[in-house]
Amino acid sequence: MTGPIDCGPAPDAAELVRLWAQGCGRPAAARVREFLAALDDRARHDPLGVHQQRALALHRAVVGRPIEAVVACPGCGTDNEFTVPAAQIRALPAPAPDAVVRLAVPGAAGGEVRFRLPTVADLDAVAGSSPGEGIRALAARTRLDADLPDPTEADVTGADLTEADVARLARAWEALDPAGSVQVELTCATCVGNVAADVAVAEFVAHDLDRTVEGLLRDVDAIARAYGWSEDAILGLPAERRRRYVDLVRADHPRSRPFAAVPA
């Protein structure tokens, strides 16, 4: 599979408002995972990198503007602004569907243990765990050796792997799925020091989807108050036409009494 990864058909305004869960104190990563799965259930089986590429493709289709970010320089504390290289992340090579990590582990049958890449469903299953517990739980869930217990059972923890084994496994996963962990290297605008910025894709995507959905709801509120149209009718308008009605309402343009339906 090669990039860039696509998100499939972009949701329309009504689908976006209906499916996107706003706020509620829930983690951004979980909200983005659930949203992509609601659009296409097959997304639950994506490795993390492919999932992040789909999330960026969704952002491009729905939001349509660059993702701007800020990172503080660890040396002098200066805030450095940068644009997330979304197109480059989307174009990173995706792993083969049958990609396997072979980890040399002393004492294992054949001297190695095999692991598949973690999927979005695996990440959902270990959500809420500490980083150390989470990586071991993922290791247990993704082991492919036939002589091991069922990797989905809760009592399988991957405890037979050493800390060094787990670290090697994490690095191997990143090598196979490069879009799963993305870091941008910057030069500080003040001290000219090196700054490494981790790109938290879900945080950026969730933030901008929140803003987009909030804007749609405000449009619905303004037009419904002025014309009496339903939410479905307003969200069904082409985007440019809906914005024009909002402009008229905000300008307090003279209006006749509310229509019962959107005019053709």
Stockholm file with secondary structure:
# STOCKHOLM 1.0

chainA/1-264         MTGPIDCGPAPDAAELVRLWAQGCGRPAAARVREFLAALDDRARHDPLGVHQQRALALHRAVVGRPIEAVVACPGCGTDNEFTVPAAQIRALPAPAPDAVVRLAVPGAAGGEVRFRLPTVADLDAVAGSSPGEGIRALAARTRLDADLPDPTEADVTGADLTEADVARLARAWEALDPAGSVQVELTCATCVGNVAADVAVAEFVAHDLDRTVEGLLRDVDAIARAYGWSEDAILGLPAERRRRYVDLVRADHPRSRPFAAVPA
#=GR chainA/1-264 SS CCSCCCCCSCCCHHHHHHHCCCCTTCCHHHHHHHHHHHHCGGGGGSBHHHHHHHHHHHHHHHTCSCCEEEEECTTTCCEEEEECCHHHHHTSCCCCTTCEEEEECTTSGGGEEEEECCBHHHHHHTTTSCHHHHHHHHHHHHBCCTTSCCTTSTTCCCTTSCHHHHHHHHHHHHHHSGGGSCEEEEECTTTCCEEEEECCHHHHHHHHHHHHHHHHHHHHHHHHHHHCCCHHHHHTSCHHHHHHHHHHHHTTCCCCSCCSSCCC
#=GC SS_cons         CCSCCCCCSCCCHHHHHHHCCCCTTCCHHHHHHHHHHHHCGGGGGSBHHHHHHHHHHHHHHHTCSCCEEEEECTTTCCEEEEECCHHHHHTSCCCCTTCEEEEECTTSGGGEEEEECCBHHHHHHTTTSCHHHHHHHHHHHHBCCTTSCCTTSTTCCCTTSCHHHHHHHHHHHHHHSGGGSCEEEEECTTTCCEEEEECCHHHHHHHHHHHHHHHHHHHHHHHHHHHCCCHHHHHTSCHHHHHHHHHHHHTTCCCCSCCSSCCC
//
